[in-house]
């Protein structure tokens, strides 16, 4: 007999969709077309009362910033639920003790994949295999000089990569 999962299954689909949206957000930088302009042109003749909500919904399918906010809200909700549930089960437990314990459990679990991605990016960059600047130049404006062109314009450093993987990814405010 399997042990019941502590996860809120209702959030698993939403988490998967949000992760996919973040992937799409990162991949869209590889293409010169601006989806916002394309949506504006496609719905230009529509009544505003219909065009605005439809465009907002479609934009949410590739808006990585929105998807990250979805992750933040889901995390806050789940931590709150767990905090109050733990506090109710053990009247002597302080909610802040659960939060500290939960944060300590989450850090290694999240740090390992974050560190792996930073090490991979560092290795690719250190070997001279990052071609984002050449791709941006190939596409020209507005890609050239834009977001894609702004990444990896520095000399790779193992120390900076380690600091980024272990600390900055989690504790630097945006």
Backbone as a chain_set.jsonl record, in Angstrom:
{"seq": "XXXXXXXXXXXXXXXXXXXXXXXXXXXXXXXXXXXXXXXXXXXXXXXXXXXXXXXXXXXXXXXXXXXXXXXXXXXXXXXXXXXXXXXXXXXXXXXXXXXXXXXXXXXXXXXXXXXXXXXXXXXXXXXXXXXXXXXXXXXXXXXXXXXXXXXXXXXXXXXXXXXXXXXXXXXXXX", "coords": {"N": [[0.841, -1.183, 0.0], [0.609, 2.138, -0.901], [2.012, 5.131, 0.427], [0.165, 8.03, 1.261], [0.475, 10.993, -0.661], [1.993, 14.08, 0.336], [1.709, 16.261, -1.152], [-0.182, 18.881, -2.673], [-2.288, 17.905, -4.908], [-3.817, 19.327, -6.68], [-2.297, 21.449, -7.459], [-0.291, 20.445, -9.041], [-0.711, 20.236, -11.854], [-0.925, 22.946, -12.525], [1.625, 23.798, -11.769], [3.184, 22.382, -13.641], [2.264, 23.529, -16.052], [3.061, 26.197, -15.645], [5.849, 25.848, -15.544], [6.31, 25.009, -18.163], [5.552, 27.338, -19.516], [7.585, 29.066, -18.669], [9.737, 27.833, -19.958], [8.968, 28.257, -22.661], [9.077, 31.041, -22.644], [11.849, 31.484, -22.366], [12.776, 30.259, -24.705], [11.602, 31.811, -26.687], [13.216, 33.975, -27.091], [14.945, 33.24, -29.015], [13.848, 33.71, -31.428], [13.08, 36.115, -33.911], [10.584, 37.377, -34.106], [8.18, 39.455, -32.522], [5.981, 38.538, -30.17], [4.015, 40.069, -28.861], [3.542, 42.241, -30.578], [2.595, 40.833, -32.78], [0.218, 39.753, -31.724], [-1.16, 42.134, -31.187], [-1.536, 43.098, -33.783], [-3.083, 41.019, -34.857], [-5.466, 41.206, -33.455], [-6.374, 43.737, -33.929], [-8.644, 44.666, -35.29], [-10.711, 43.809, -33.764], [-13.334, 44.249, -31.307], [-12.544, 46.194, -28.446], [-13.37, 45.259, -25.931], [-13.447, 42.519, -26.281], [-10.966, 41.883, -27.429], [-8.919, 42.654, -25.587], [-9.126, 40.931, -23.19], [-8.723, 38.419, -24.447], [-6.233, 38.719, -25.696], [-4.708, 39.113, -23.374], [-4.977, 36.618, -22.124], [-3.749, 34.933, -24.068], [-1.186, 36.065, -24.091], [-0.362, 35.335, -21.553], [0.394, 32.757, -21.942], [2.981, 32.739, -22.807], [4.371, 34.392, -21.137], [6.9, 34.55, -19.121], [7.556, 35.927, -16.765], [5.083, 36.239, -15.487], [4.504, 33.53, -15.033], [6.496, 32.877, -13.193], [5.649, 34.426, -11.053], [3.314, 33.03, -10.509], [4.435, 30.657, -9.505], [5.588, 31.735, -7.15], [3.305, 32.585, -5.697], [1.963, 30.133, -5.397], [3.874, 28.756, -3.831], [3.92, 30.351, -1.514], [1.298, 29.968, -0.615], [1.245, 27.164, -0.151], [3.271, 26.909, 1.804], [2.068, 28.41, 3.838], [-0.251, 26.918, 4.413], [0.896, 24.498, 5.304], [2.31, 25.477, 7.506], [0.282, 26.369, 9.285], [-1.122, 23.983, 9.609], [0.805, 22.315, 10.807], [1.172, 23.744, 13.168], [-1.333, 23.504, 14.323], [-1.475, 20.743, 14.799], [0.516, 20.281, 16.714], [0.437, 21.794, 19.569], [2.45, 22.951, 21.028], [4.33, 23.725, 19.238], [5.97, 26.284, 17.442], [4.953, 28.409, 14.796], [6.983, 29.702, 13.295], [9.14, 28.014, 13.68], [8.515, 25.813, 12.094], [8.573, 27.06, 9.584], [11.296, 27.781, 9.378], [12.465, 25.234, 9.401], [11.293, 24.173, 7.077], [12.372, 25.876, 5.123], [15.079, 25.225, 5.342], [14.987, 22.588, 4.472], [14.173, 22.907, 1.84], [16.185, 24.37, 0.555], [18.585, 22.723, -0.16], [17.285, 20.968, -1.924], [16.393, 22.622, -3.988], [18.737, 23.923, -4.646], [20.466, 22.069, -5.818], [19.517, 21.405, -8.563], [19.65, 24.066, -9.519], [22.358, 24.693, -9.208], [23.424, 22.785, -10.935], [22.506, 23.732, -13.419], [23.821, 26.2, -13.524], [26.507, 25.383, -13.493], [26.573, 23.986, -15.922], [26.005, 26.118, -17.734], [28.218, 27.758, -17.136], [30.335, 26.077, -17.954], [29.81, 25.802, -20.723], [30.029, 28.499, -21.474], [32.683, 29.076, -20.659], [34.064, 27.449, -22.401], [33.758, 28.802, -24.707], [31.438, 28.469, -26.188], [29.029, 29.806, -26.228], [26.708, 31.346, -28.161], [25.023, 33.503, -28.279], [25.449, 36.247, -28.765], [26.332, 36.324, -31.424], [24.057, 35.268, -32.635], [22.179, 37.253, -32.021], [23.292, 39.373, -33.446], [23.046, 38.344, -36.008], [20.221, 38.306, -36.316], [19.705, 41.006, -36.044], [18.398, 44.374, -35.336], [15.255, 44.354, -33.573], [16.474, 42.545, -31.896], [19.272, 42.467, -31.749], [21.293, 44.069, -29.465], [19.363, 43.838, -27.62], [17.647, 41.865, -25.114], [18.561, 39.161, -25.488], [21.088, 39.64, -26.504], [22.299, 40.785, -24.333], [23.095, 38.913, -22.469], [25.743, 36.958, -21.016], [28.02, 38.56, -21.5], [30.491, 38.726, -20.283], [33.618, 37.757, -18.749], [34.003, 34.342, -18.057], [33.946, 32.993, -14.753], [34.932, 30.74, -12.302], [34.589, 31.134, -9.567], [32.639, 33.177, -9.426], [30.573, 31.787, -10.657], [30.142, 29.71, -8.783], [29.342, 31.245, -6.547], [27.008, 32.35, -7.575], [25.471, 30.026, -8.013], [25.186, 28.941, -5.431], [24.409, 30.983, -3.677], [23.515, 33.602, -4.731], [21.417, 33.019, -6.542], [19.323, 32.441, -4.878], [19.113, 34.319, -2.821], [19.469, 36.93, -3.677], [17.93, 39.964, -4.216], [15.602, 40.94, -6.679]], "CA": [[0.0, 0.0, 0.0], [1.452, 3.323, -1.002], [1.797, 6.203, 1.388], [-0.451, 9.177, 0.593], [1.381, 12.106, -0.936], [1.728, 15.308, 1.075], [1.558, 17.343, -2.125], [-1.525, 19.266, -3.083], [-2.332, 17.447, -6.297], [-4.464, 20.349, -7.5], [-1.279, 22.384, -7.937], [0.698, 19.8, -9.902], [-0.944, 20.646, -13.244], [-0.58, 24.364, -12.631], [3.088, 23.888, -11.706], [3.683, 21.917, -14.937], [1.952, 24.549, -17.059], [3.928, 27.35, -15.39], [7.211, 25.478, -15.953], [6.309, 25.02, -19.623], [5.511, 28.747, -19.931], [8.938, 29.599, -18.469], [10.536, 27.289, -21.064], [8.588, 29.0, -23.864], [9.607, 32.401, -22.47], [13.281, 31.486, -22.67], [12.982, 29.884, -26.105], [11.119, 32.843, -27.619], [14.309, 34.914, -27.369], [15.68, 32.75, -30.175], [13.124, 34.046, -32.649], [13.021, 37.571, -34.028], [9.222, 37.923, -34.08], [7.702, 39.925, -31.232], [4.612, 38.022, -30.065], [3.08, 41.135, -28.462], [3.176, 42.971, -31.801], [1.779, 39.933, -33.594], [-1.115, 39.709, -31.117], [-1.807, 43.434, -31.395], [-1.969, 43.158, -35.179], [-4.126, 40.021, -35.094], [-6.722, 41.602, -32.816], [-6.572, 45.178, -34.133], [-9.995, 44.977, -35.765], [-11.682, 43.282, -32.808], [-13.767, 45.195, -30.269], [-11.61, 46.221, -27.315], [-13.887, 44.435, -24.834], [-13.096, 41.126, -26.565], [-9.551, 41.754, -27.771], [-8.035, 42.799, -24.426], [-9.011, 39.701, -22.389], [-8.169, 37.317, -25.237], [-4.786, 38.976, -25.81], [-4.097, 38.886, -22.051], [-4.888, 35.169, -21.936], [-2.731, 34.398, -24.976], [0.127, 36.536, -23.626], [0.016, 34.572, -20.359], [0.941, 31.475, -22.369], [4.424, 32.865, -23.051], [4.913, 35.392, -20.214], [7.665, 33.875, -18.077], [7.47, 36.672, -15.507], [3.806, 35.865, -14.886], [4.621, 32.147, -14.56], [7.307, 32.892, -11.965], [4.751, 34.916, -9.993], [2.431, 31.905, -10.164], [5.223, 29.81, -8.604], [5.719, 32.417, -5.855], [2.01, 32.54, -4.998], [1.728, 28.74, -4.989], [4.777, 28.446, -2.725], [3.443, 31.05, -0.314], [0.077, 29.295, -0.171], [1.588, 25.845, 0.386], [3.98, 27.111, 3.067], [1.099, 28.878, 4.838], [-1.085, 25.777, 4.794], [1.718, 23.584, 6.098], [2.635, 26.136, 8.769], [-0.875, 26.347, 10.172], [-1.436, 22.584, 9.894], [1.787, 21.849, 11.788], [0.914, 24.449, 14.422], [-2.556, 22.94, 14.89], [-1.209, 19.375, 15.263], [1.362, 20.32, 17.903], [0.163, 23.1, 20.184], [3.689, 23.517, 21.566], [5.208, 24.13, 18.137], [5.821, 27.657, 16.956], [4.91, 28.413, 13.322], [8.266, 30.103, 12.709], [10.03, 26.848, 13.69], [8.204, 25.039, 10.898], [9.055, 27.797, 8.408], [12.754, 27.649, 9.323], [12.748, 23.855, 9.005], [10.894, 24.013, 5.673], [13.362, 26.584, 4.3], [16.315, 24.436, 5.343], [14.773, 21.394, 3.633], [14.01, 23.287, 0.434], [17.41, 24.914, -0.035], [19.364, 21.736, -0.937], [16.473, 20.399, -2.995], [16.363, 23.579, -5.089], [20.093, 24.331, -4.992], [21.129, 21.068, -6.671], [19.282, 21.68, -9.988], [20.135, 25.404, -9.869], [23.814, 24.591, -9.348], [23.706, 22.022, -12.157], [22.31, 24.595, -14.592], [24.889, 27.208, -13.524], [27.738, 24.691, -13.904], [26.45, 23.739, -17.357], [26.171, 27.402, -18.428], [29.619, 28.176, -16.956], [31.172, 25.228, -18.808], [29.578, 26.187, -22.12], [30.589, 29.846, -21.657], [34.143, 29.002, -20.526], [34.588, 26.793, -23.608], [33.507, 29.666, -25.86], [30.363, 27.898, -26.993], [27.814, 30.614, -26.132], [26.596, 32.058, -29.426], [23.893, 34.428, -28.227], [25.809, 37.538, -29.385], [26.328, 36.114, -32.866], [22.665, 35.097, -33.036], [21.541, 38.572, -31.952], [23.804, 40.153, -34.574], [22.44, 37.761, -37.199], [18.835, 38.768, -36.399], [19.664, 42.466, -36.15], [17.442, 45.032, -34.437], [15.475, 44.784, -32.193], [17.138, 41.496, -31.109], [20.635, 42.947, -31.494], [21.24, 45.124, -28.461], [18.261, 43.542, -26.702], [17.836, 40.946, -23.997], [19.403, 38.036, -25.886], [22.447, 40.162, -26.695], [22.857, 41.267, -23.063], [23.58, 37.808, -21.636], [27.071, 36.369, -21.172], [28.986, 39.504, -22.029], [31.523, 38.834, -19.257], [34.555, 36.64, -18.714], [33.535, 33.332, -17.114], [34.746, 32.816, -13.551], [34.434, 29.635, -11.485], [34.162, 31.692, -8.278], [31.354, 33.863, -9.63], [29.588, 30.736, -10.933], [29.828, 29.053, -7.509], [28.57, 32.199, -5.742], [25.69, 32.437, -8.19], [24.748, 28.771, -7.809], [24.93, 28.627, -4.026], [23.859, 32.08, -2.891], [22.834, 34.676, -5.451], [20.174, 32.536, -7.148], [18.269, 32.301, -3.869], [19.021, 35.391, -1.843], [19.606, 38.245, -4.277], [16.624, 40.523, -4.576], [15.554, 41.329, -8.088]], "C": [[0.883, 1.241, 0.0], [1.034, 4.373, 0.009], [1.168, 7.389, 0.672], [0.543, 10.332, 0.463], [0.981, 13.318, -0.115], [1.513, 16.485, 0.128], [0.096, 17.638, -2.378], [-1.621, 18.976, -4.57], [-2.968, 18.475, -7.23], [-3.44, 21.299, -8.116], [-0.31, 21.758, -8.932], [0.524, 20.187, -11.367], [-0.547, 22.096, -13.458], [0.931, 24.56, -12.611], [3.697, 23.461, -13.04], [3.448, 22.93, -16.038], [2.872, 25.751, -16.886], [5.371, 27.054, -15.808], [7.33, 25.494, -17.479], [6.305, 26.452, -20.153], [6.889, 29.383, -19.758], [9.858, 29.093, -19.582], [10.247, 28.05, -22.357], [9.151, 30.418, -23.812], [11.085, 32.463, -22.831], [13.544, 31.157, -24.138], [12.562, 30.984, -27.075], [12.192, 33.884, -27.925], [15.121, 34.484, -28.586], [15.04, 33.152, -31.494], [12.918, 35.552, -32.73], [11.616, 38.153, -33.925], [8.839, 38.321, -32.661], [6.25, 39.482, -31.077], [3.601, 39.087, -29.649], [2.616, 41.932, -29.681], [2.276, 42.123, -32.7], [0.349, 39.834, -33.053], [-1.868, 41.014, -31.341], [-2.334, 43.538, -32.822], [-3.13, 42.199, -35.442], [-5.48, 40.456, -34.536], [-7.043, 43.086, -33.003], [-7.996, 45.529, -34.532], [-11.09, 44.485, -34.814], [-12.151, 44.382, -31.865], [-12.85, 45.076, -29.049], [-12.079, 45.304, -26.188], [-13.619, 42.946, -25.039], [-11.588, 40.955, -26.746], [-8.65, 41.774, -26.539], [-7.981, 41.521, -23.587], [-8.415, 38.529, -23.167], [-6.662, 37.492, -25.398], [-4.077, 38.727, -24.492], [-3.941, 37.388, -21.787], [-3.784, 34.577, -22.811], [-1.328, 34.827, -24.552], [0.581, 35.76, -22.394], [0.613, 33.219, -20.716], [2.434, 31.536, -22.68], [5.088, 33.879, -22.124], [5.592, 34.701, -19.038], [7.617, 34.593, -16.743], [6.19, 36.319, -14.764], [3.89, 34.451, -14.305], [5.448, 32.071, -13.283], [6.476, 33.417, -10.795], [3.767, 33.831, -9.575], [3.161, 30.956, -9.213], [5.324, 30.43, -7.212], [4.423, 32.328, -5.054], [1.713, 31.118, -4.534], [2.61, 28.366, -3.807], [4.314, 29.097, -1.428], [2.204, 30.364, 0.258], [0.407, 27.964, 0.499], [2.323, 25.982, 1.715], [3.025, 27.558, 4.169], [0.256, 27.723, 5.347], [-0.307, 24.843, 5.708], [2.053, 24.193, 7.467], [1.47, 26.036, 9.741], [-1.291, 24.92, 10.524], [-0.491, 22.036, 10.953], [1.532, 22.481, 13.152], [-0.32, 23.873, 15.112], [-2.31, 21.543, 15.463], [-0.431, 19.361, 16.567], [1.24, 21.704, 18.523], [1.428, 23.743, 20.741], [4.627, 24.03, 20.49], [4.909, 25.565, 17.728], [5.834, 27.636, 15.435], [6.25, 28.777, 12.69], [9.277, 28.957, 12.724], [9.787, 25.986, 12.455], [8.747, 25.742, 9.658], [10.564, 27.677, 8.266], [13.146, 26.245, 8.857], [12.419, 23.628, 7.528], [11.901, 24.693, 4.741], [14.658, 25.79, 4.228], [16.178, 23.169, 4.506], [14.737, 21.76, 2.157], [15.326, 23.736, -0.209], [18.219, 23.852, -0.793], [18.586, 21.17, -2.123], [16.428, 21.318, -4.213], [17.766, 23.948, -5.567], [20.749, 23.347, -5.955], [20.801, 21.294, -8.149], [19.748, 23.071, -10.418], [21.646, 25.37, -10.095], [24.18, 23.828, -10.616], [23.544, 22.902, -13.393], [23.391, 25.67, -14.67], [26.204, 26.578, -13.976], [27.71, 24.407, -15.406], [26.671, 25.039, -18.148], [27.611, 27.893, -18.322], [30.533, 27.387, -17.893], [31.035, 25.617, -20.272], [30.22, 27.548, -22.403], [32.116, 29.823, -21.616], [34.789, 28.354, -21.748], [34.351, 27.627, -24.869], [32.392, 29.2, -26.761], [29.022, 28.621, -26.831], [27.763, 31.472, -27.403], [25.445, 33.056, -29.446], [24.224, 35.773, -28.885], [25.805, 37.428, -30.913], [24.901, 35.966, -33.391], [21.932, 36.438, -33.036], [22.002, 39.441, -33.122], [23.201, 39.656, -35.885], [21.011, 38.268, -37.391], [18.739, 40.283, -36.584], [18.649, 43.077, -35.197], [16.052, 44.433, -34.592], [16.173, 43.737, -31.342], [18.56, 41.93, -30.758], [20.553, 44.142, -30.555], [20.137, 44.902, -27.441], [18.661, 42.535, -25.644], [18.766, 39.793, -24.347], [20.863, 38.457, -26.003], [23.103, 40.551, -25.371], [23.427, 40.155, -22.191], [24.998, 37.397, -22.003], [28.061, 37.3, -21.861], [30.136, 39.725, -21.056], [32.465, 37.641, -19.369], [34.068, 35.618, -17.693], [34.501, 33.158, -15.944], [34.118, 31.719, -12.704], [33.921, 30.152, -10.142], [32.81, 32.38, -8.37], [30.255, 32.839, -9.894], [29.179, 30.034, -9.641], [28.978, 29.958, -6.625], [27.147, 32.309, -6.27], [24.854, 31.192, -7.896], [24.326, 28.562, -6.363], [24.232, 29.736, -3.246], [22.954, 33.017, -3.691], [21.495, 34.246, -6.054], [19.013, 32.539, -6.161], [18.071, 33.553, -3.017], [19.221, 36.791, -2.391], [18.215, 38.772, -4.641], [16.703, 41.058, -6.003], [15.421, 42.818, -8.228]], "O": [[1.797, 1.365, 0.816], [-0.133, 4.48, 0.388], [1.599, 7.727, -0.431], [1.337, 10.6, 1.365], [-0.203, 13.568, 0.111], [1.173, 17.583, 0.567], [-0.755, 16.751, -2.305], [-1.092, 19.724, -5.392], [-2.689, 18.49, -8.429], [-3.686, 21.885, -9.171], [0.426, 22.481, -9.605], [1.512, 20.442, -12.055], [0.092, 22.433, -14.454], [1.461, 25.391, -13.348], [4.627, 24.105, -13.525], [4.327, 23.169, -16.866], [3.406, 26.27, -17.867], [6.041, 27.923, -16.366], [8.341, 25.943, -18.019], [6.984, 26.748, -21.137], [7.319, 30.159, -20.611], [10.676, 29.856, -20.095], [11.172, 28.442, -23.068], [9.643, 30.935, -24.815], [11.523, 33.385, -23.519], [14.45, 31.729, -24.744], [13.111, 31.08, -28.173], [12.086, 34.602, -28.919], [15.896, 35.272, -29.127], [15.626, 32.955, -32.558], [12.613, 36.193, -31.724], [11.484, 39.35, -33.672], [9.141, 37.604, -31.707], [5.374, 39.993, -31.774], [2.439, 39.013, -30.048], [1.435, 42.259, -29.801], [1.326, 42.624, -33.301], [-0.613, 39.831, -33.821], [-3.061, 41.009, -31.645], [-3.448, 44.012, -33.044], [-4.059, 42.539, -36.174], [-6.522, 40.107, -35.091], [-7.898, 43.627, -32.301], [-8.502, 46.584, -34.15], [-12.273, 44.731, -35.051], [-11.428, 45.355, -31.649], [-12.437, 43.977, -28.676], [-11.258, 44.639, -25.555], [-13.568, 42.19, -24.068], [-11.009, 39.981, -26.264], [-7.708, 40.986, -26.458], [-6.882, 41.054, -23.287], [-7.676, 37.727, -22.597], [-5.902, 36.534, -25.256], [-2.97, 38.189, -24.477], [-2.907, 36.942, -21.291], [-2.968, 33.794, -22.325], [-0.385, 34.04, -24.643], [1.779, 35.547, -22.206], [1.27, 32.595, -19.883], [3.083, 30.497, -22.803], [6.263, 34.195, -22.31], [4.933, 34.313, -18.074], [7.634, 33.949, -15.694], [6.208, 36.123, -13.549], [3.398, 34.204, -13.204], [5.136, 31.287, -12.387], [6.585, 32.913, -9.677], [3.424, 33.73, -8.397], [2.582, 30.499, -8.227], [5.165, 29.735, -6.208], [4.45, 32.026, -3.861], [1.261, 30.915, -3.407], [2.139, 27.72, -2.871], [4.317, 28.465, -0.372], [2.082, 30.2, 1.472], [-0.09, 27.67, 1.586], [2.029, 25.247, 2.657], [3.16, 27.129, 5.315], [0.067, 27.56, 6.552], [-0.799, 24.445, 6.764], [2.073, 23.483, 8.472], [1.656, 25.657, 10.897], [-1.766, 24.677, 11.633], [-0.927, 21.368, 11.891], [1.664, 21.816, 14.179], [-0.356, 23.764, 16.338], [-2.874, 21.194, 16.499], [-0.685, 18.524, 17.434], [1.858, 22.663, 18.061], [1.473, 24.962, 20.908], [5.614, 24.699, 20.795], [3.756, 25.993, 17.676], [6.639, 26.921, 14.837], [6.616, 28.218, 11.656], [10.176, 28.918, 11.884], [10.732, 25.489, 11.841], [9.316, 25.097, 8.777], [11.067, 27.491, 7.158], [14.04, 26.084, 8.026], [13.175, 22.97, 6.813], [12.243, 24.148, 3.691], [15.269, 25.694, 3.163], [17.15, 22.723, 3.895], [15.22, 21.002, 1.316], [15.546, 23.499, -1.397], [18.517, 24.056, -1.97], [19.15, 20.924, -3.188], [16.424, 20.841, -5.348], [17.968, 24.249, -6.744], [21.516, 23.76, -6.824], [21.733, 21.372, -8.949], [20.194, 23.249, -11.551], [22.15, 25.949, -11.057], [25.141, 24.184, -11.298], [24.355, 22.828, -14.315], [23.833, 26.019, -15.764], [26.937, 27.178, -14.76], [28.723, 24.573, -16.085], [27.432, 25.058, -19.115], [28.17, 28.388, -19.301], [31.403, 27.961, -18.548], [32.033, 25.746, -20.979], [30.87, 27.736, -23.432], [32.772, 30.47, -22.432], [35.928, 28.669, -22.092], [34.704, 27.205, -25.971], [32.386, 29.493, -27.957], [27.989, 28.102, -27.252], [28.688, 32.238, -27.673], [24.95, 33.414, -30.515], [23.349, 36.376, -29.506], [25.333, 38.329, -31.607], [24.572, 36.477, -34.462], [21.154, 36.724, -33.947], [21.201, 40.159, -33.72], [22.883, 40.452, -36.769], [20.627, 38.623, -38.505], [17.801, 40.779, -37.208], [18.099, 42.38, -34.344], [15.706, 44.029, -35.702], [16.449, 43.996, -30.17], [19.001, 41.782, -29.618], [19.834, 45.105, -30.819], [19.988, 45.685, -26.502], [19.838, 42.37, -25.321], [19.672, 39.479, -23.575], [21.765, 37.702, -25.638], [24.328, 40.638, -25.291], [24.178, 40.438, -21.257], [25.399, 37.481, -23.163], [28.845, 36.869, -22.706], [30.701, 40.818, -21.016], [32.142, 36.64, -20.009], [33.748, 35.991, -16.565], [35.719, 33.175, -16.124], [32.921, 31.754, -12.418], [32.917, 29.652, -9.634], [31.945, 32.197, -7.513], [29.132, 32.997, -9.415], [27.993, 29.787, -9.425], [28.007, 29.503, -6.021], [26.192, 32.356, -5.494], [23.671, 31.293, -7.568], [23.233, 28.063, -6.098], [23.541, 29.465, -2.264], [21.781, 33.198, -3.365], [20.544, 35.027, -6.071], [17.852, 32.628, -6.562], [16.964, 33.809, -2.544], [19.148, 37.758, -1.632], [17.433, 38.086, -5.299], [17.736, 41.554, -6.453], [15.365, 43.33, -9.346]]}, "num_chains": 1, "name": "protein.A"}
